[in-house]
Amino acid sequence: MTVQIRLDAQALASLFPEGTIVRAELQSAVIAEFTRKHIKETALGADVAEQIERARTDALAAVKRACAEVAEKATADLGFKKDWHRVVPSADVTSAIRTAARAAVDAEISKNIKEHVDALAEKLRGTIAHDVQAAINRLLDKEIAAAVKSRVNAVVEGLGKAA
């Protein structure tokens, strides 16, 4: 079973827009297939075959140049520039990246400092409350001990006078 697809020029133009790599490859494939089926290599001779190969090579080179131009324009539009063999960000893009990185680092540091300060403050609240309670207990113990000692001394003196 063979499936045949027939496309008119308008359908081809909408599926494969002019100037795309896919369109150039399709055109190259159609020419190669036509040549293979309808033109015998022996009838062409070496000069014609060489011209066809040169035309194909030139077409591919033109497509590659067009792609490189599009890529270069796209990188320039995004704020990058080509520097010898590499693409580097422009000064504006570098500055924006640096500013964004600093802001992110500052936010993270602030968050970490706040968390640590809050944890330390909570720990200090507990420690201070404990220390205050211990100091009050020591003072109360001293006061109670002094009051008990005073009362015992008064009772002992009272017994000493009564005897």
C-alpha positions in Angstrom: 0.0 0.0 0.0 1.4 3.4 -1.0 0.4 6.7 0.4 0.7 9.7 -1.7 0.6 13.3 -0.5 0.0 16.1 -3.0 0.7 19.6 -1.9 0.2 22.7 -3.9 2.5 25.7 -3.8 0.4 27.5 -1.1 0.4 24.5 1.2 4.2 24.1 0.8 4.7 27.8 1.5 2.7 27.6 4.8 4.4 24.3 5.9 7.9 25.4 5.0 8.2 29.2 5.1 10.8 30.9 2.9 14.2 31.4 4.5 14.0 28.4 6.9 16.6 25.6 7.0 13.8 23.1 6.6 12.7 24.7 3.3 16.3 24.8 2.0 16.8 21.1 2.9 13.5 20.2 1.2 14.5 22.1 -1.9 17.9 20.4 -1.9 16.2 16.9 -1.4 13.7 17.6 -4.3 16.5 18.6 -6.6 18.6 15.6 -5.7 15.7 13.2 -6.1 14.7 14.8 -9.5 18.3 14.5 -10.7 18.6 10.9 -9.5 15.4 9.8 -11.3 15.4 11.9 -14.5 18.9 12.8 -15.4 21.5 10.1 -15.9 24.9 10.9 -14.5 26.6 9.6 -17.6 24.6 12.0 -19.8 25.5 14.9 -17.6 29.2 14.6 -17.8 31.6 15.6 -15.1 31.3 19.4 -15.6 27.5 19.4 -15.1 27.7 17.1 -12.0 30.4 19.3 -10.6 28.3 22.4 -11.2 25.3 20.8 -9.5 27.5 19.9 -6.5 29.0 23.4 -6.4 25.5 24.9 -6.5 24.4 22.6 -3.7 27.5 23.5 -1.6 26.9 27.2 -2.3 23.3 26.9 -1.2 24.2 25.2 2.0 26.8 27.8 2.7 24.3 30.6 2.1 21.8 28.9 4.5 24.6 28.6 7.2 25.5 32.3 6.7 21.8 33.3 7.1 21.5 31.2 10.2 24.7 32.8 11.7 23.3 36.3 10.9 20.0 35.4 12.6 21.8 34.0 15.6 24.0 37.1 15.9 21.1 39.4 15.6 19.2 37.4 18.3 22.1 37.5 20.7 22.5 41.2 20.1 18.8 41.8 20.8 19.2 39.9 24.1 22.1 42.1 25.2 25.0 39.8 24.3 27.9 40.4 21.9 30.2 38.1 20.1 33.8 38.4 21.3 36.1 36.4 19.0 35.0 32.8 19.6 32.5 33.2 22.4 29.3 35.1 23.2 29.6 37.4 26.2 27.0 39.6 28.0 27.1 43.4 27.4 27.9 45.7 30.2 24.2 46.4 30.8 23.4 42.7 31.1 26.4 42.1 33.4 25.3 44.9 35.6 21.8 43.6 35.8 23.0 40.1 36.6 25.4 41.5 39.3 22.5 43.6 40.8 20.1 40.7 40.8 22.7 38.4 42.4 23.5 40.9 45.1 19.9 41.4 45.9 19.3 37.6 46.2 22.4 37.2 48.4 21.4 40.2 50.6 17.9 38.8 51.0 19.2 35.4 52.0 21.7 36.8 54.4 19.0 39.0 56.0 16.7 36.1 56.3 19.4 33.9 58.0 20.4 36.7 60.3 16.8 37.3 61.4 16.2 33.6 62.0 19.4 33.4 64.1 18.6 36.5 66.1 15.0 35.4 66.7 16.3 32.0 67.9 18.9 33.6 70.1 16.4 36.1 71.6 14.1 33.2 72.4 16.9 31.3 74.1 18.0 34.4 76.0 14.4 35.0 77.2 14.3 31.5 78.7 17.7 31.9 80.2 17.0 35.3 81.7 13.7 34.1 83.1 15.4 31.1 84.7 18.2 33.2 86.1 15.8 35.8 87.6 13.7 33.0 89.1 16.9 31.4 90.6 18.0 34.8 92.0 14.6 35.3 93.6 14.7 31.8 95.1 18.2 32.4 96.5 17.0 35.7 98.1 13.9 34.1 99.4 15.9 31.2 100.8 18.3 33.7 102.5 15.3 35.7 103.9 13.6 32.6 105.1 16.8 31.3 106.6 17.4 34.6 108.3 13.8 34.7 109.6 14.0 31.1 110.9 17.4 31.8 112.5 16.0 35.0 114.1 13.0 33.2 115.4 15.0 30.2 116.7 17.4 32.7 118.4 14.4 34.4 120.0 12.9 31.2 121.2 16.3 30.1 122.6 16.7 33.4 124.4 13.1 33.1 125.6 13.9 29.7 127.0 17.1 30.8 128.4 15.3 33.6 130.4 12.7 31.2 131.5 15.1 28.7 132.9 
